[in-house]
Amino acid sequence: MTELPARQVRQQIQAERLQGAQILADNQNGYFLPNSQADVELFYRSMLHRAAEIARVANTVRLRGRLLD
């Protein structure tokens, strides 16, 4: 749509979100604006779950890396 590189679009969306814009996303619809508080809550829980999974993997890799020393 924007003809901008995908990375640049993601960076702009991140900047807007950090300034308070409620730009949500999911695997089915891509980016979208919420229609209800339920949309916001679902996105919130999804982001927390993703963050926990990323942290879990990062910690596991870090701990395994220590075994290599």
GROMACS elastic network, one bead per residue, 0.5 to 0.9 nm:
[ bonds ]
;  ai    aj funct       b0    kb
    1     4     6  0.80739   500
    2     5     6  0.84028   500
    2     9     6  0.81055   500
    3     6     6  0.86102   500
    4     7     6  0.82585   500
    4     8     6  0.65109   500
    4     9     6  0.65492   500
    5     8     6  0.53541   500
    5     9     6  0.65044   500
    5    10     6  0.88905   500
    6     9     6  0.50883   500
    6    10     6  0.62443   500
    6    11     6  0.86585   500
    7    10     6  0.51291   500
    7    11     6  0.62067   500
    7    12     6  0.86670   500
    8    11     6  0.50582   500
    8    12     6  0.61851   500
    8    13     6  0.86097   500
    9    12     6  0.51313   500
    9    13     6  0.61725   500
    9    14     6  0.85828   500
   10    13     6  0.50861   500
   10    14     6  0.61063   500
   10    15     6  0.86268   500
   11    14     6  0.50463   500
   11    15     6  0.62180   500
   11    16     6  0.86823   500
   12    15     6  0.50602   500
   12    16     6  0.62210   500
   12    17     6  0.85858   500
   13    16     6  0.50626   500
   13    17     6  0.60817   500
   13    18     6  0.85955   500
   13    21     6  0.85802   500
   13    23     6  0.72754   500
   14    17     6  0.50526   500
   14    18     6  0.61843   500
   14    19     6  0.87115   500
   14    23     6  0.87894   500
   15    18     6  0.51851   500
   15    19     6  0.64780   500
   15    20     6  0.89711   500
   15    21     6  0.88515   500
   16    19     6  0.51285   500
   16    20     6  0.65418   500
   16    21     6  0.54117   500
   16    22     6  0.82876   500
   16    23     6  0.79019   500
   17    20     6  0.50770   500
   17    22     6  0.61538   500
   17    23     6  0.63382   500
   17    24     6  0.88071   500
   18    21     6  0.71699   500
   20    23     6  0.88021   500
   21    33     6  0.89853   500
   22    32     6  0.87012   500
   22    33     6  0.64231   500
   22    34     6  0.70844   500
   22    40     6  0.79393   500
   23    31     6  0.65701   500
   23    32     6  0.58925   500
   23    33     6  0.52429   500
   23    34     6  0.73527   500
   24    30     6  0.81383   500
   24    31     6  0.55562   500
   24    32     6  0.52803   500
   24    33     6  0.58643   500
   24    34     6  0.66764   500
   24    39     6  0.81161   500
   24    40     6  0.73864   500
   24    43     6  0.64858   500
   24    44     6  0.89667   500
   25    28     6  0.84719   500
   25    29     6  0.68716   500
   25    30     6  0.50560   500
   25    32     6  0.58779   500
   25    33     6  0.83057   500
   25    43     6  0.71419   500
   26    29     6  0.57118   500
   26    30     6  0.52786   500
   26    31     6  0.68260   500
   26    32     6  0.83750   500
   26    43     6  0.75628   500
   26    46     6  0.86458   500
   27    30     6  0.58345   500
   27    31     6  0.89272   500
   29    32     6  0.70991   500
   32    35     6  0.89975   500
   33    39     6  0.87705   500
   34    37     6  0.73019   500
   34    38     6  0.83615   500
   34    39     6  0.55085   500
   34    40     6  0.63062   500
   35    38     6  0.81531   500
   35    39     6  0.65458   500
   35    40     6  0.85056   500
   36    39     6  0.53426   500
   36    40     6  0.68740   500
   36    41     6  0.89540   500
   37    40     6  0.50314   500
   37    41     6  0.62045   500
   37    42     6  0.86157   500
   38    41     6  0.50392   500
   38    42     6  0.60822   500
   38    43     6  0.85282   500
   39    42     6  0.52296   500
   39    43     6  0.61965   500
   39    44     6  0.85485   500
   40    43     6  0.51703   500
   40    44     6  0.60392   500
   40    45     6  0.86852   500
   41    45     6  0.61866   500
   41    46     6  0.84918   500
   42    45     6  0.52812   500
   42    46     6  0.61131   500
   42    47     6  0.86522   500
   43    47     6  0.61167   500
   43    48     6  0.86240   500
   44    47     6  0.52425   500
   44    48     6  0.62942   500
   44    49     6  0.86724   500
   45    48     6  0.51401   500
   45    49     6  0.61621   500
   45    50     6  0.86439   500
   46    49     6  0.51222   500
   46    50     6  0.62035   500
   46    51     6  0.86212   500
   47    50     6  0.50392   500
   47    51     6  0.60788   500
   47    52     6  0.85678   500
   48    51     6  0.50775   500
   48    52     6  0.61712   500
   48    53     6  0.86489   500
   49    52     6  0.51465   500
   49    53     6  0.62329   500
   49    54     6  0.86587   500
   50    53     6  0.51137   500
   50    54     6  0.61276   500
   50    55     6  0.85621   500
   51    54     6  0.51411   500
   51    55     6  0.61290   500
   51    56     6  0.85375   500
   52    55     6  0.51126   500
   52    56     6  0.60611   500
   52    57     6  0.86882   500
   53    56     6  0.50238   500
   53    57     6  0.62581   500
   53    58     6  0.85558   500
   54    57     6  0.52806   500
   54    58     6  0.60921   500
   54    59     6  0.85585   500
   55    58     6  0.50280   500
   55    59     6  0.59872   500
   55    60     6  0.84813   500
   56    59     6  0.52480   500
   56    60     6  0.61908   500
   56    61     6  0.86904   500
   57    60     6  0.50986   500
   57    61     6  0.61687   500
   57    62     6  0.85299   500
   58    61     6  0.52074   500
   58    62     6  0.60985   500
   58    63     6  0.86131   500
   59    62     6  0.50147   500
   59    63     6  0.60834   500
   59    64     6  0.85049   500
   60    63     6  0.51654   500
   60    64     6  0.60750   500
   60    65     6  0.84253   500
   61    64     6  0.50989   500
   61    65     6  0.59617   500
   61    66     6  0.87044   500
   62    65     6  0.50183   500
   62    66     6  0.64774   500
   63    66     6  0.52441   500
   63    67     6  0.69253   500
   64    67     6  0.52887   500
   64    68     6  0.70897   500
   65    68     6  0.53426   500
   65    69     6  0.73485   500
   66    69     6  0.56245   500
